[in-house]
Amino acid sequence: MDTSPKTSNDITFDDFKTQIISDYKVAVLSRTCSLLGRKEVLTGKAKFGIFGDGKELPQLAMARSFKDGDFRSGYYRDQTFMMALGLLTPKDIFHGLYATTDIEKEPMSAGRQMGGHYVTHSLNEDGSWKNLAKQKNSSADISCTAGQMPRLLGLAQASKMYRNLDGVDATNFSDKGNEVAWGTIGNASTSEGMFLETINAAGVLQVPMVISIWDDEYGISVPAKYHTTKEDISEILSGFKRTEEHDGYEIFKVKGWDYTALMHAYENASDIARDEHVPVIIHVTELTQPQGHSSSGSHERYKNGDRLDWEKENDCNKRFREWILETGITTDEELKAIEKNIVREVRSAKREAWSEYLENHKALKKHLVVLLDKASVKSQNKNFIVKVKNDLIAIEEPIKKDLAVSSRKALRYLIGESFPEKQELLQWTNTFLKETQPLYSANLYNDGPTGALSVKEVKPVYADDFENVDGRVILRDNFDKIFEKYPNALVFGEDSGAIGDVNQGLEGLQNKYGKFRVADTGIRETTIIGQGTGMAMRGLRPIAEIQYLDYIFYALATLTDDVACLRYRTAGKQKAPLIVRTRGHRLEGIWHSGSPMGTLIHSLRGMYILSPRNMTQAAGFYNTLLKTDEPALVIESLNGYRLKEQKPVNLGEFCTPIGKVETIKEGTDITMVSYGSTLRIVLQAAEELKEVGIDAEVIDAQTLLPFDVHHDTLESVKKTNRLLVIDEDVPGGCSAYLLNEIIEKQGAYAYLDSAPQTLSAQAHRPAYGTDGDYFSKPNAEDIFEKVYTIMNELDPENFPKLR
């Protein structure tokens, strides 16, 4: 089937007829996949199904205007669009439903995401970029409603950057910024803050994006009147429409069953966005949802008879078919023949996909049954193992779980026994688990030669007559070197541009590098992260600034649902090497305390979380990250910008290693681990402890994700035999995480003579003022007394009770 898009501006009437028949075939093919896909879910072969039925026609129109280099940022209804571009086959759909773990068979995520979530491969096998400018691109979908919108902004802004930046190698990414970012969203999801924030930000930035709103008048079971003022999203967005005096949006409204109107609307939208770099909204109304929201329920439960009858009459595929017959393009008999052939095609694809999914499982089952049989003959628990074997034989269509459960249960009955047949079963089980687990766990980070952990440490170099400067000067001058060295590097955020950020770490750089590379933004954290995400996915190296760490909660959904898991959920086929710059720790007050580390380290697995104690370390982290291709959060110490540091002479070159701790004071009696601004207080307490004969070793964690990959903390505990983790997060937060890493993961429990302990902040947020900080977070006296108490328990004679 020819799926190459052509617009009505450049084809003959005969070609137009061919296009219509081709589009009809895709519409029917997509609908048939939806219908049979739902049935597969109901048989139990798949866990869940969500499909694009009822949205076929506008997606065909969108596909006709989608060009090489363009990016889609959509949601889980866009299967017709992907099929129209030749990026999704019926077999792909069914492999997605079955969660096949072979990326060749299930190219969207290798079974990691439910069906309906679409992606194209941006990376080669070695992790390098493909030529995105020469292919049609879909950024990886997420289920969270409206979550695709912030990223859409960045994908569109990348085109604007490539059109305006000098010296950037855009070979694999852009043709002079002529690419459009296409977003899709359901009408109900336009109620989400992410959508409205993106609409405002794109209007301000004037970026080339086209947002399609699929409007079927419902959000799952809830009608539009509960979602949208006036029940009409384009009407309430009309204030964003551009005028001769003001920038804004071009807004179209078109019925979802009107083929020719849809084609014209999308051609116009594409031309406007592409040529004028203007955002466009297309509100597609009178769409339907023939099977309801998903396979988990039926829309007959919440739609009345009149509505259901209307949907049957105005189904876009039905109206398209009627229009084809009314215009005499072809006959009813020919359309019926097409429909019949497509049903056969989809059924065949379904059978083939299921057979391919089971093929390896059945072979493994056959081998495992033999091993179980052989082991049972030699075992004193023969009857129990035979039952395990027979239960496995009874499973005609085994999945990986069935194999794992059977082999592992059988091994329980072989405890204490020793014979070759047991060893065979044990080896099979270990090999199976070792080979299978990565199918579900690999690609959280870049573990290859370009990963962050592969970047070697380069120490700061100091002149003999070194200069003591404010820490923020080191940051500023290092960023200056970064922007010289990396033409595709840029930074943006609240107050980042004209004043050079609130702490002057970017002072004067906008004047030097221009407003595109050092930019101010509005107060809108979610879309700041979205800008960075989309631009990073298109080859730029953005540094997105969140003014204070506490404000990151406004963007946490985008960070956790999109940025942190992008590499994982695409099985290593897409990446977004976004650097998030922020500042936190020890500022006084409930909303500027900046220590929600427990939340972040558990929410942002897939990102690196770096907490430098000073600005030289921070600068080194930025240098390291720009040598690799992974997302990271760098948390600068808020009270360190005016503290004096020695200025290195190799700015832009020295690299702080990721995953490595640093021992900043050696000692013999106890190991104290901390990070960030708290470390300065720990060092103060360590000096005071020396006065009473306690020699503490102080370790700077530096990087929280990952923590201490070389297990240097373990070596310290082997020496001191005692451990205290000090942290200004809430109890059970980051300190508990660090304790788990040291005690359990590194195995330090074997070397402890005292109970390992933590010292954290109080359970509440810090109160305002100096006293609020003192009585809310660990202070030097708390640390001194905690360590002293540990030593008192060990040796009460030399360390009598303090209080």
Secondary structure by P-SEA (a helix, b strand, c coil): ccccccccccccaaaaaaaaaaaaaaaaaaaaaaaaaaaaaaacccccccccccccaaaaaaaaaccccbbbbcccccaaaaaaaccccaaaaaaaaaccccccccccccccccccccccccccccccccccccbbbbcccccccccaaaaaaaaaaaaaaaacccccccccccccccbbbbbbbcccccccaaaaaaaaaaaaaccbbbbbbbcccccccccccccccccccccccccccccccbbbbbbbbbbcccaaaaaaaaaaaaaaaaaccbbbbbbcccccccccccccccccccccaaaaaaaaaacaaaaaaaaaaaaccccaaaaaaaaaaaaaaaaaaaaaaaaaaaaaaaaaaaaaaaaaaaaaaaccaaaaaaaaaaaaaacccccaaaaaaaaaaaaaaacccccaaaaaaaaaaaaaaaacccccccccccccccccccbbbbccccccccccccaaaaaaaaaaaaaaacccbbbbccccccccccccccccccccccccccccccccaaaaaaaaaaaaaaccccccccccccccccaaaaaaacccccccccccccccbbbbbbcccccccccccccaaaaaaaacccbbbbbbccaaaaaaaaaaaaacbbbbbbbcccccccbbbbbbcccccbbbbccccccccccccbbbbccccaaaaaaaaaaaaaaacbbbbbbcccccccccccaaaaaaaaaccbbbbbbccccccaaaaaaaaccccccccccccccbbbbbcccccccccaaaaaaccccaaaaaaaaaaaaaaaccccccccc
